[in-house]
């Protein structure tokens, strides 16, 4: 028998169609040299600074003031960070930051 499995899906028109299963999405961070122990390797120095400040609980305005950049620039960097790491929320960034810190201190 063929090793490929087919999934039965129902398109919007109501007819049935067999399609191969989709592979699980691979976060971009694993394609850019980052590893589970250092997921931030794919970020620029400025992006790492902003990620650290977010993890400390700083708002975009506070980060902008500290780094002498506009809040819009902070937002732009955060969008890039989220895209590179496959994240959606600040809380996810904080969780990932502290997990990476734990791995670094245990190593």
N, C-alpha and C positions, 0 to 999 in steps of 0.2 A: 504494500500500500504506500502511497505517496506520503512523505514525511511532513508536507505542508498541510496545515489545517486551514479550512475555510470557515468564515463566519457567515451566518445567515443574517442579513440586514434588510430592513424594510424602508426603502426610500419614500419620500414624501408622496409620490404618486400611488403608493399602495402595492406595487409589484415587489417581488422578492428578488434578491440579488446576492450572489455569493462573492465575498471579498476576502483576501488574506488578512489576518489580524495585523493591526498596526503595532510596530515596535514601541516599547515604552519610551517616552521622550527622554533624551539625555540633556541634563542641564548644561548650558554653555560653559559653566565653570569647569566641568571635567574635560572640555575640549580645548581649554586655553592654558593648560599647564598647572592649574590649581589642583590640589589634592584634598582628600578629607581632612588631613592634618593641617593643611594650609590653604583653605578655600579662597583666601584673599590675594593669592599670588597673581591672579589675573587683573587686579586693580592697579591703577596708577597710584603714585605716592599721594597725590591730593585726594583721590577717592578713598584711600586707606585712612587718611586723616579725618575725613568727613565720617566714614563708617565708625571710627573710634569715638568721635564726638556724639554721634547718634546713640551708640551703645552706652555712653555715659549719661544719656538722657537729655542732651542739648536739643533745643528747638532749631528750626532753620534760621530764625533771626539771630539766635545766640551764636550759631556756627558762623553765620555771615559776619557778625561783628568780630568774633575771635580771629577769623582768617582774612579779614578785610576784603571781603567779596560781597556781592549782592545776594539777597535771599533767592532771587531767580537763578543765580549761578549754583547755589546750593541745591535747589530743586533739580536743576539739570544734572548735576553730578549724582544725585540720589537716583534719578531715573536710569542713568548709566550703570550705577552700582546694582540696582535691582535687576536690570536686564542681564548683566554679566553673571550675576549669581543665581538667576532664576527665581528671584523673590518678588513678593507683591507688597508686603507691609514692613514698616519699621520694626515691628515686634519680631518678625522673622530674621531681620538683620541683626538685632540684638541677641537673639537666641544663637544664631550662627557664630557671632563674634565671641560670645562667652563659651560656647562649646570648643571653638578653636583655641581660646585662651587655656581652657582646661587641658586640652591635648598637649599644648606647648609646655605647660608647667609640669605635667606628668611625665613627659619624655625626658 
